[in-house]
């Protein structure tokens, strides 16, 4: 066969002429896939209200982004999957019985005020899902506190802690541990007894906290797939464990309880709002763990993950500027 | 012990097994050869022949007095049809000598280059340039700066570009010439150590070269990773030395030549043979992919026809490898001294077409992949804003344009393309000031 140049419709571009298959949508879908088991297990245990929360958060994020793009006459960006991840993470970070309209408000804040106003994907300083959660948790603190209490359907089912004490308070295990600590150990709260339920089926806390085990599993999948850098969860969780132990609390309990797992594997690892260098990521992660633990033991509320990560997000530009890699051929030779 | 390599890099599918197992064979004699007077970096040659002249195989048809240049020889016996301006692979039009070959060719005989004792002169007379693709005149590299001491001669047998196997075949089929070439180079520059670096995905080539070499030559198996064959990365892998910013490899005591160039140097010195043909890998969407011993001046069209034409829809034809090669827009352009491959890619092989400015999601993949330890994301953002000072402060001029950053970018930002533009602007500005 003779080649005819006219028979082929050529495209011309500068090198390289090949690209890796992994694109932003694949990455986002892997994150969704890694979160899905924990989310579905949460819905299974928490019922229809949790499903409504998921739908309202995700729908609100997608809708806000689509509307913003439309009004700003920008190309639509929903297919990159990042708004889906933000919506999912926002729902996971809220109590399962959060009213749907709070989910919607959180989604609007996350996308409009924390992402699109900065220029969209890649330009935001703070994690959008956490900004959404932070704003609604301040705005409707009372409503959200009530939302943590498991409702009638689940009364008597695996209440946290031991006996009536927990059923009456309905508080999270972290709050119980804090109350026990404040009372000088008067309640004799058994933190080791909480490992099992925290890993498998924890009905007090956020939707994403129902199963720590599934979060760890999802996080490990992302690490093995090379989607997230192990340094962030390792640095974060390691710091939380070490400091909790130093402050005289149970390190494993402090890693499993509250938002640490969701934060360390899925929130602090957000590309846009974490450092670019490996050392930077480790410093960032240790900072998150430090603030999380300090907030937990000495702050006004034990659930300090959100603010720990948001606080460290603010340091990312500084970390990146301070730890620029030494260009090959510049300065001292290594090896 | 960990295998020698470098930091960063990518691992694109190699597609090398398509062509690596079949022996090199000669492409048919085309009806007409087009020999550009500029097949190298440096001053273009002046034609030494005119339309109607008879030429012999190996006869010089273009030369110039300049130091950084290389003469051009006729690869065939035939008649000069024209001396005109012709388009080349780069898209530029240059003066070219068009030759109609005689139908019968004796490839075993050729006009020998003038006998001289000086290797540098011989190599220049033979018209040898870097055959890995850079096409820098070889004799210039054999004349290192006076104040430099070359400790180590490194032959580059990495061939890290996907699809290409011409160096692989050369190492298998002409191992003794490769080895002999390395000895000639080392003698010429006074180097004591000779290392031939080959990626570990070519164990048969490593074996063949080891067999041909004596104890005076180290044959080093290197990590298979793109761009292991980039000069600075190869020097690092072999010598654990960084070529300082803005300096030549001689500053690190190294001289690097491609294995194909070394074989050509051996041919020039031992046989007084000028450079008239080269091995070209033709691969991708062609019926008979393989390595073709190709007369310089053969058109891409003739070579594609020799390979049996396309087997399906083709989205782009590349001269060279897909990571750094040039798209061929006009199939009538000729194969030149630096053309290592002609690769026909299917539309699905190409990076997806992107429209408008794609966001950087700060994933860090480009920084992890950059073998120069640059931050391509930061350079890309600054180049996009035409912030050349910013590009300079992020060491944009150190970019070797290997394309790893663009390759890995999950939003397909044209990073190396943006950095290339910044380098161009910075060099232009530097030249003006």
Interface residues (C-beta under 8 A of the other chain):
Chain A: X1 X2 X3 X5 X7 X8 X9 X10 X11 X12 X13 X14 X15 X16 X17 X18 X19 X20 X22 X23 X24 X26 X27 X75 X80 X82 X120 X121 X122 X123 X229 X271 X272 X274 X276 X277 X324 X325 X326 X327 X328 X329 X330 X333 X334 X335
Chain B: X10 X12 X162 X232 X236 X240 X241 X242 X243 X244 X245 X246 X247 X287 X301 X304 X305 X308 X309 X310 X313 X314 X315 X316 X317 X318 X322 X323 X324 X325 X326 X327 X329 X330 X331 X345 X347 X349 X350 X351 X352 X353 X355 X356 X359 X360 X361 X362 X363 X364 X367 X371 X372 X373 X374 X375 X377 X395 X398 X401 X403 X406 X407 X408 X409 X410 X411 X412 X414 X416 X417 X420
